[in-house]
Amino acid sequence: MSFVVNKKTVSGYVVIAVAAVTFALFFSVTTSPLYEYGAYCDSAMFQVIGRGWCDGVLPYVGLWDSKGPMIFFINALGYAMTGTQLGVFILQVLFLAVTVSVAFRWLSSVYGFHGALAASLAVLVGLSLVYDFGNLTEEYLLPLLFTAYYLMYKWTVNASKGVYAHPAVHSLVYGMVLGFSLMTRVTNAIGVCVGVLFVLCFLVRHGLWKNILHNFLWFAAGFALMVLPFLVYFGVHGILDEMWYGTFGYNVSYSIHSAGHYVPMSFVYASRNYFYCILAIAAGAVAMFCGNRLKGAFWLSSALVTFVFLNFTYRIPHYGMVALPYLCATFVLSRDCMSAVMPSVAKLFNAVSVSAVSASLLYMAVFKYGSSFDNGHKHLIPMVSVIPACERDSFIGYNCDAGIYVWTGMMPACRYFSFQDWAVGNDERLTGKLVGEYAKCRVKWILFDGDAYDTEIGGIVRSRYRLVKEDRLHGYSLYRLNEPCSGGKEGVR
């Protein structure tokens, strides 16, 4: 079906925009104005580093986390817009709206207006099941990811009709996906990389060498567009090696470590987190059976490799966001197969299938919404109330959630500022840097989650700090550097 921009399609985009705002308000717990103490975990770390970068504190050497600079840049842009996490929320709404709009455009190639709109909103509902808590790397990749898969789908349609050459300019998007992923989490590009390899093998088989060269040049341009600005920026500041370690070097060790967590029941656990891969694998197999061998083989191979690869990670739900385009592909392939096999009932089948999938996803989304929004870390807030205002700029939460910085407005006094021992556990090379940092920085206040002495900096704590406040129920303890405190002498509370 052709896509025509008119009042009807514009109304569809308006519905999508409203849906994106509503989705972010309820499901992006870490940035939504609806949740006072929502910011926590990875999102809080990104916000802290983004806010710091906005204030002139460089990532990796000023504030450290094991992600590429793109996610920090997005958060810095959000804080630059409004000075608060509201700016990040606005950017999330924009990215979500673009993602669903691309899905709507893709689905419109085989569905009518109402069917495409319903299916695209079902994709948004499906996102909630793997969304976790918002403001994560995969979320910002989705617009490029959906665009890349949509363009690959168009190529499979044309190649099935004998038009084998791949539009070279489309490879610009594929390169951008890989570049964006390298600058956030490189493994997010696994499915698109498989798709690119599939296209390359097809072009080689048909001897389209000139087309391959043109595609390579556009791919390289897209990759450079995402990567070069950061290489230049951090190179100019003389910290390119620190950026590469945080972006790539550390994560190699992390990936090896996470692979060791594989257990036989992994495929069962993953059936929920990576369910959209399973749908696309099944849809691809059915498409091949129905005679659409090229389409079927493409989606089956991409989804299968993605599913297997994700199974050998920590199997965290939000990793499954990169599989969301497979839900869209499943809708499209189902429509194609029914139109080829039983054209007389294709419309009815698709209406029933989209409705059934939408209802199921909505049910699971409502269940998740009602059961997963207490992050359990707000008990940290009373612990820092004794810190004098004049010393709140010399504070660290050790093994604590980074949300403490977002909730209180304080900024970390050391670059390793959250879940420190967990980070060291994934790469022992970090141990020396971590201990050296805390030996040097002499931060005045440290809040511990767990036994302060049973940490990588336990020796430093024993020799330099005294206990000021303790919450035995939740396992928190607050320590003060052994020097006169401007607020007077404290006792254990």
C-alpha positions as CSV (number, residue, x, y, z in Angstrom):
1,M,0.0,0.0,0.0
2,S,1.2,3.5,-0.7
3,F,1.6,6.0,2.1
4,V,-0.1,9.4,1.5
5,V,0.2,12.3,3.9
6,N,-3.3,13.8,4.4
7,K,-5.6,14.9,7.3
8,K,-6.1,11.3,8.2
9,T,-2.5,10.4,8.5
10,V,-1.8,13.6,10.3
11,S,-4.5,12.7,12.8
12,G,-2.7,9.3,13.2
13,Y,0.6,11.1,14.1
14,V,-1.3,13.3,16.7
15,V,-2.7,10.1,18.3
16,I,0.9,8.7,18.4
17,A,2.2,11.9,20.0
18,V,-0.4,11.8,22.7
19,A,0.3,8.1,23.2
20,A,4.0,8.8,23.6
21,V,3.5,11.4,26.2
22,T,1.1,9.1,28.1
23,F,3.5,6.2,27.9
24,A,6.4,8.2,29.2
25,L,4.4,9.7,32.0
26,F,3.4,6.4,33.4
27,F,6.3,4.1,32.5
28,S,9.4,6.3,32.6
29,V,9.5,6.1,36.3
30,T,13.0,7.6,36.5
31,T,12.2,10.9,34.7
32,S,8.4,11.3,34.8
33,P,7.1,14.2,36.8
34,L,4.6,11.8,38.4
35,Y,7.2,10.1,40.5
36,E,9.0,12.1,43.2
37,Y,11.7,9.5,44.0
38,G,11.6,7.6,40.8
39,A,15.2,8.1,39.5
40,Y,17.4,5.1,40.2
41,C,19.8,2.6,38.8
42,D,21.3,3.2,35.3
43,S,19.0,6.1,34.5
44,A,20.1,8.0,37.6
45,M,23.7,7.4,36.8
46,F,23.2,8.8,33.3
47,Q,21.4,11.8,34.7
48,V,24.2,12.5,37.2
49,I,26.9,12.3,34.5
50,G,24.8,14.3,32.1
51,R,24.2,17.0,34.6
52,G,27.9,17.0,35.5
53,W,28.9,17.3,31.9
54,C,26.5,20.1,31.5
55,D,28.3,21.8,34.4
56,G,31.7,21.2,32.9
57,V,32.6,17.8,34.6
58,L,33.9,15.5,31.9
59,P,32.7,11.9,31.7
60,Y,35.1,9.1,32.5
61,V,37.7,11.3,34.3
62,G,35.2,13.4,36.4
63,L,32.3,11.0,36.6
64,W,32.6,7.3,35.5
65,D,30.2,4.7,34.1
66,S,30.7,1.8,31.7
67,K,28.7,3.2,28.8
68,G,29.5,5.1,25.7
69,P,29.3,8.9,25.7
70,M,26.1,9.2,23.6
71,I,23.8,8.4,26.5
72,F,25.6,10.9,28.7
73,F,25.3,13.5,25.9
74,I,21.6,13.0,25.6
75,N,21.1,13.4,29.4
76,A,23.4,16.5,29.3
77,L,21.3,17.9,26.5
78,G,18.2,17.3,28.6
79,Y,19.6,19.1,31.6
80,A,20.9,21.9,29.4
81,M,17.3,22.4,28.2
82,T,15.6,22.8,31.6
83,G,18.1,22.3,34.3
84,T,16.2,19.3,35.6
85,Q,15.3,15.8,34.6
86,L,12.2,17.3,32.9
87,G,14.5,18.0,29.9
88,V,15.4,14.3,29.7
89,F,11.7,13.4,29.8
90,I,10.9,15.7,26.9
91,L,13.7,14.1,24.8
92,Q,12.2,10.7,25.7
93,V,8.8,11.7,24.5
94,L,10.3,12.9,21.2
95,F,12.3,9.6,20.7
96,L,9.2,7.5,21.5
97,A,7.0,9.5,19.1
98,V,9.5,9.1,16.3
99,T,9.8,5.4,17.0
100,V,6.1,4.7,16.9
101,S,5.8,7.0,13.8
102,V,8.3,4.9,11.9
103,A,6.4,1.8,13.0
104,F,3.2,3.3,11.7
105,R,4.9,4.1,8.4
106,W,6.2,0.6,8.1
107,L,2.9,-1.1,9.0
108,S,1.1,1.2,6.6
109,S,2.9,-0.6,3.8
110,V,0.6,-3.6,4.3
111,Y,-2.2,-2.4,6.5
112,G,-4.9,0.2,6.1
113,F,-4.9,3.4,8.2
114,H,-6.8,2.0,11.2
115,G,-5.0,-1.4,11.2
116,A,-1.5,0.3,10.9
117,L,-2.4,2.7,13.7
118,A,-3.7,0.0,16.0
119,A,-0.7,-2.2,15.3
120,S,1.8,0.6,15.9
121,L,0.1,1.4,19.2
122,A,0.3,-2.3,20.1
123,V,4.1,-1.9,19.5
124,L,4.2,0.9,22.0
125,V,2.3,-1.2,24.5
126,G,4.7,-4.1,23.8
127,L,7.6,-1.7,24.7
128,S,6.3,-1.4,28.2
129,L,7.0,-5.1,28.9
130,V,10.8,-4.6,28.3
131,Y,11.0,-0.9,29.2
132,D,12.2,-1.4,32.8
133,F,12.2,2.2,34.1
134,G,13.1,4.5,31.2
135,N,16.0,6.7,30.1
136,L,18.1,3.7,28.9
137,T,20.4,3.3,26.0
138,E,18.2,1.0,24.0
139,E,15.3,3.5,24.1
140,Y,17.2,6.2,22.3
141,L,18.4,3.8,19.6
142,L,14.8,2.7,18.7
143,P,14.1,5.4,16.1
144,L,17.2,4.4,14.1
145,L,16.6,0.7,14.8
146,F,13.0,0.8,13.5
147,T,14.1,2.8,10.5
148,A,16.9,0.3,9.6
149,Y,14.6,-2.7,9.8
150,Y,11.9,-0.9,7.8
151,L,14.4,-0.2,5.1
152,M,15.7,-3.8,5.1
153,Y,12.1,-5.0,4.9
154,K,11.6,-2.8,1.8
155,W,14.7,-4.3,0.3
156,T,13.4,-7.8,0.8
157,V,10.2,-6.9,-0.9
158,N,12.1,-5.6,-3.9
159,A,14.6,-8.4,-4.0
160,S,11.7,-10.9,-3.9
161,K,10.6,-9.2,-7.2
162,G,14.0,-9.5,-8.8
163,V,15.3,-6.0,-8.0
164,Y,18.5,-7.2,-6.2
165,A,20.5,-4.0,-5.8
166,H,20.3,-2.5,-2.3
167,P,19.8,1.3,-2.2
168,A,23.2,2.6,-1.0
169,V,21.8,5.5,0.9
170,H,19.9,3.2,3.2
171,S,23.3,1.9,4.5
172,L,23.8,5.4,6.0
173,V,21.1,4.4,8.6
174,Y,22.7,1.0,9.2
175,G,26.1,2.7,9.9
176,M,24.4,5.1,12.2
177,V,22.9,2.2,14.1
178,L,26.3,0.6,14.6
179,G,27.9,4.0,15.5
180,F,25.2,4.9,17.9
181,S,25.4,1.5,19.5
182,L,29.2,1.7,19.9
183,M,28.7,5.0,21.6
184,T,26.1,3.5,24.0
185,R,26.1,-0.3,24.1
186,V,27.6,-1.9,21.1
187,T,25.7,-5.2,21.5
188,N,22.4,-3.3,20.7
189,A,23.3,-3.5,17.0
190,I,23.5,-7.3,16.8
191,G,20.3,-7.7,14.8
192,V,21.0,-5.0,12.3
193,C,24.6,-6.3,11.9
194,V,23.1,-9.7,11.0
195,G,20.8,-8.1,8.5
196,V,23.7,-6.2,6.9
197,L,25.6,-9.4,6.6
198,F,22.6,-11.1,5.0
199,V,22.3,-8.3,2.4
200,L,26.1,-8.4,1.8
201,C,26.0,-12.2,1.1
202,F,23.1,-11.8,-1.2
203,L,24.8,-9.0,-3.2
204,V,28.1,-11.0,-3.4
205,R,26.1,-14.0,-4.6
206,H,24.7,-11.9,-7.5
207,G,28.0,-10.2,-8.2
208,L,26.8,-6.7,-7.5
209,W,30.3,-5.4,-6.6
210,K,29.7,-1.8,-7.5
211,N,26.5,-1.7,-5.4
212,I,28.5,-3.2,-2.5
213,L,31.1,-0.5,-2.7
214,H,28.5,2.3,-2.7
215,N,26.8,0.7,0.3
216,F,30.1,0.4,2.1
217,L,30.8,4.1,1.6
218,W,27.4,5.2,2.9
219,F,27.7,2.7,5.8
220,A,31.0,4.2,6.8
221,A,29.6,7.7,6.5
222,G,26.8,6.9,8.9
223,F,29.2,5.2,11.3
224,A,31.5,8.2,11.3
225,L,28.6,10.6,11.8
226,M,27.8,9.0,15.1
227,V,31.4,8.3,16.3
228,L,33.8,11.0,15.0
229,P,32.4,13.9,17.0
230,F,33.0,12.1,20.3
231,L,36.5,10.9,19.2
232,V,37.5,14.5,18.3
233,Y,36.0,15.9,21.6
234,F,37.6,13.4,23.9
235,G,40.8,13.4,21.9
236,V,41.1,17.2,22.2
237,H,40.6,16.9,26.0
238,G,43.3,14.2,26.1
239,I,41.1,11.5,27.6
240,L,40.4,9.3,24.5
241,D,41.9,6.3,26.3
242,E,39.6,6.8,29.2
243,M,36.6,7.0,26.9
244,W,37.5,3.8,25.1
245,Y,38.0,1.9,28.3
246,G,34.6,3.0,29.7
247,T,32.9,2.5,26.3
248,F,34.5,-0.7,25.1
249,G,37.4,-2.1,27.2
250,Y,35.4,-2.5,30.4
251,N,32.4,-3.9,28.6
252,V,34.5,-6.7,27.0
253,S,35.2,-8.0,30.6
254,Y,31.6,-7.4,31.5
255,S,30.4,-9.4,28.6
256,I,32.7,-12.3,29.4
257,H,31.6,-12.2,33.0
258,S,27.9,-12.0,32.1
259,A,28.3,-15.0,29.8
260,G,29.3,-17.0,32.9
261,H,25.8,-16.5,34.3
262,Y,24.2,-18.7,31.7
263,V,22.0,-21.5,33.2
264,P,20.0,-24.3,31.4
265,M,16.7,-22.5,32.3
266,S,17.9,-19.3,30.5
267,F,15.8,-19.9,27.4
268,V,12.7,-20.1,29.6
269,Y,13.5,-16.9,31.4
270,A,14.2,-15.2,28.0
271,S,10.9,-16.2,26.6
272,R,9.4,-13.2,28.3
273,N,12.2,-10.7,27.9
274,Y,13.0,-11.6,24.3
275,F,9.5,-12.9,23.2
276,Y,9.5,-10.7,20.1
277,C,12.5,-12.6,18.8
278,I,10.5,-15.8,19.1
279,L,7.5,-14.3,17.3
280,A,9.8,-13.2,14.4
281,I,11.5,-16.5,14.2
282,A,8.1,-18.2,13.9
283,A,6.8,-15.7,11.4
284,G,10.0,-16.0,9.4
285,A,9.6,-19.8,9.3
286,V,5.9,-19.5,8.2
287,A,6.9,-17.0,5.6
288,M,9.4,-19.4,4.1
289,F,6.8,-22.1,4.1
290,C,4.3,-19.8,2.3
291,G,6.9,-19.2,-0.5
292,N,8.4,-15.9,0.7
293,R,11.8,-17.5,1.2
294,L,13.9,-14.4,1.1
295,K,11.7,-12.4,3.6
296,G,11.4,-15.4,5.8
297,A,15.1,-16.3,5.8
298,F,16.1,-12.7,6.5
299,W,13.8,-12.2,9.6
300,L,14.4,-15.8,10.9
301,S,18.2,-15.4,10.8
302,S,18.2,-11.9,12.3
303,A,15.8,-12.7,15.1
304,L,17.4,-16.1,15.8
305,V,20.9,-14.7,16.2
306,T,19.6,-11.8,18.3
307,F,17.7,-14.3,20.6
308,V,20.7,-16.6,21.1
309,F,23.1,-13.7,21.7
310,L,20.9,-12.0,24.3
311,N,20.5,-15.3,26.1
312,F,24.2,-15.3,26.8
313,T,24.1,-11.9,28.6
314,Y,22.6,-11.1,32.0
315,R,19.1,-11.4,30.4
316,I,18.1,-8.0,31.8
317,P,14.6,-7.1,30.5
318,H,15.5,-3.8,28.9
319,Y,18.0,-5.5,26.7
320,G,14.9,-6.9,25.0
321,M,14.0,-3.4,23.7
322,V,16.3,-4.0,20.7
323,A,14.0,-6.9,19.8
324,L,10.9,-4.7,19.6
325,P,11.1,-4.1,15.8
326,Y,10.6,-7.9,15.5
327,L,7.0,-7.4,16.8
328,C,6.4,-5.0,13.9
329,A,8.0,-7.5,11.5
330,T,5.7,-10.2,12.8
331,F,2.6,-8.1,12.1
332,V,3.9,-7.4,8.6
333,L,4.9,-11.0,7.8
334,S,1.6,-12.3,9.1
335,R,-0.3,-10.0,6.8
336,D,1.9,-10.9,3.8
337,C,1.4,-14.6,4.4
338,M,-2.3,-14.4,4.8
339,S,-2.7,-12.3,1.7
340,A,-0.8,-14.9,-0.3
341,V,-2.5,-18.0,1.1
342,M,-6.0,-16.8,2.0
343,P,-6.6,-13.4,0.6
344,S,-10.3,-13.5,1.2
345,V,-10.0,-13.7,5.0
346,A,-6.7,-11.7,5.3
347,K,-8.3,-8.5,6.6
348,L,-10.4,-10.4,9.1
349,F,-7.4,-12.5,10.3
350,N,-5.2,-9.4,10.7
351,A,-7.9,-7.5,12.6
352,V,-8.4,-10.5,15.0
353,S,-4.6,-11.1,15.4
354,V,-3.7,-7.5,16.0
355,S,-6.6,-7.2,18.5
356,A,-5.6,-10.4,20.3
357,V,-1.9,-9.4,20.5
358,S,-2.8,-5.8,21.6
359,A,-5.2,-7.1,24.3
360,S,-2.5,-9.6,25.6
361,L,0.2,-7.0,25.7
362,L,-2.1,-4.4,27.3
363,Y,-3.0,-6.9,30.0
364,M,0.7,-7.7,30.8
365,A,1.5,-3.9,30.7
366,V,-1.2,-3.1,33.3
367,F,0.0,-6.0,35.5
368,K,3.6,-4.6,35.2
369,Y,2.5,-1.1,35.9
370,G,0.8,-2.1,39.1
371,S,3.7,-4.2,40.5
372,S,7.0,-2.7,39.6
373,F,7.4,0.9,40.6
374,D,8.7,0.8,44.2
375,N,12.5,1.0,43.7
376,G,13.1,0.5,47.5
377,H,15.9,3.0,47.8
378,K,14.1,6.0,49.2
379,H,15.2,5.0,52.7
380,L,18.6,6.5,51.8
381,I,17.2,10.1,52.0
382,P,16.9,10.3,55.8
383,M,20.5,9.1,56.1
384,V,22.0,12.2,54.5
385,S,19.9,14.7,56.5
386,V,22.7,15.2,59.1
387,I,25.2,16.4,56.5
388,P,25.7,20.2,57.0
389,A,24.8,22.3,53.9
390,C,28.3,23.6,53.7
391,E,29.6,20.0,53.3
392,R,27.1,18.5,50.9
393,D,29.6,19.0,48.0
394,S,31.9,16.4,49.6
395,F,29.6,13.3,49.6
396,I,29.6,9.8,48.0
397,G,27.2,7.0,48.1
398,Y,29.2,3.8,48.2
399,N,27.4,0.7,46.7
400,C,24.3,2.9,46.9
401,D,21.9,3.7,44.1
402,A,22.7,6.8,42.1
403,G,19.2,8.0,42.7
404,I,20.4,9.6,46.0
405,Y,22.2,12.3,43.9
406,V,19.1,13.1,41.8
407,W,16.7,13.1,44.8
408,T,18.9,15.4,46.9
409,G,20.5,17.6,44.3
410,M,24.0,16.6,45.6
411,M,26.8,15.7,43.2
412,P,29.4,13.0,43.7
413,A,32.8,14.1,45.1
414,C,34.6,11.2,43.3
415,R,34.3,9.8,39.8
416,Y,33.3,6.3,41.0
417,F,30.0,7.2,42.6
418,S,27.6,4.2,42.5
419,F,27.6,0.4,42.8
420,Q,31.4,0.6,43.0
421,D,32.1,-3.0,44.2
422,W,29.7,-4.4,41.6
423,A,31.7,-2.6,38.9
424,V,35.0,-3.9,40.2
425,G,33.5,-7.4,40.2
426,N,33.1,-7.3,36.4
427,D,36.7,-6.1,35.8
428,E,39.5,-6.4,38.3
429,R,41.5,-3.8,36.4
430,L,39.2,-1.2,38.0
431,T,40.2,-2.1,41.6
432,G,43.5,-0.1,41.6
433,K,41.8,2.9,40.1
434,L,38.9,2.8,42.5
435,V,41.1,2.4,45.7
436,G,43.5,5.0,44.4
437,E,40.7,7.5,43.8
438,Y,39.3,7.2,47.3
439,A,42.7,7.3,48.9
440,K,43.4,10.6,47.1
441,C,40.0,12.4,47.1
442,R,39.4,12.3,51.0
443,V,35.7,12.8,50.6
444,K,34.2,14.0,53.9
445,W,31.0,12.0,53.9
446,I,30.4,8.4,52.6
447,L,27.0,6.6,52.8
448,F,27.3,2.8,52.6
449,D,24.8,0.3,51.5
450,G,26.0,-2.8,53.4
451,D,29.0,-3.4,55.6
452,A,31.4,-0.5,55.1
453,Y,34.4,-2.6,56.1
454,D,33.6,-5.4,53.7
455,T,34.2,-3.3,50.6
456,E,37.1,-2.5,48.4
457,I,37.8,0.6,50.4
458,G,37.3,-1.0,53.8
459,G,40.9,-0.4,54.9
460,I,40.5,3.3,54.1
461,V,37.3,3.5,56.1
462,R,38.8,1.9,59.1
463,S,41.8,4.3,59.2
464,R,40.2,7.5,58.2
465,Y,36.4,7.6,59.0
466,R,34.1,7.3,61.9
467,L,30.5,6.1,62.0
468,V,27.9,9.0,62.4
469,K,24.6,7.4,61.6
470,E,23.2,3.9,61.0
471,D,20.1,2.3,59.7
472,R,20.3,-1.3,60.7
473,L,16.9,-2.2,59.3
474,H,17.9,-1.3,55.8
475,G,21.7,-1.9,56.1
476,Y,22.8,1.7,55.6
477,S,25.6,3.5,57.5
478,L,27.0,7.1,57.2
479,Y,30.6,7.8,57.9
480,R,32.5,11.1,58.4
481,L,36.1,11.8,57.6
482,N,38.2,12.1,60.9
483,E,38.6,15.8,61.0
484,P,36.7,18.6,62.8
485,C,33.3,19.0,61.4
486,S,31.9,22.5,60.8
487,G,28.5,21.4,62.1
488,G,29.8,20.2,65.5
489,K,30.6,16.8,67.0
490,E,28.2,14.0,66.0
491,G,27.5,10.8,67.7
492,V,26.1,7.6,66.3
493,R,22.3,7.9,65.6
